[in-house]
Amino acid sequence: MMWKPKAQQMNTQVRILKRSETSVNGAPKIRFDDAENPLELCNWKGKGGTESTQSGTLVVEDTAEVVMWYRADITQKDRLLLNDDPELAYDIIGPPENVEQRNMYLVLKVRRAVNT
């Protein structure tokens, strides 16, 4: 029996950004650019967040689980923008899960860390 996500509908828009690294004076410079066909619809389920203080700085950590149609180009180095909003950038935690290796669904765990 094939696994189907509990996601009733995939109606949350995300923008997929690909990570690229270049060396500038021996130090890595990281930038994120749009993936090919960057806009995708998914089911976004927030998992809540925590607040902590590190080195006198308030850190808010917000996590979510994302279910979307399979895309072979998504890796754990990529970033998602929730609702195409640059203020809501989420990094992928761990490798994306290709459910049952069927190339139908992709499950991602994402984290947003905000320093204020």
Secondary structure, 3 states (H helix, E strand, C coil): CCCCCCCCCCCEEEEEEEEEEEEECCEEEEEEEEEEEEEEEEEEEEEEEEEEEECCEEEEEEEEEEEEECCCCCCCCCEEEECCCCCCEEEEEEEEEEHHHCCCEEEEEEEEEEEC
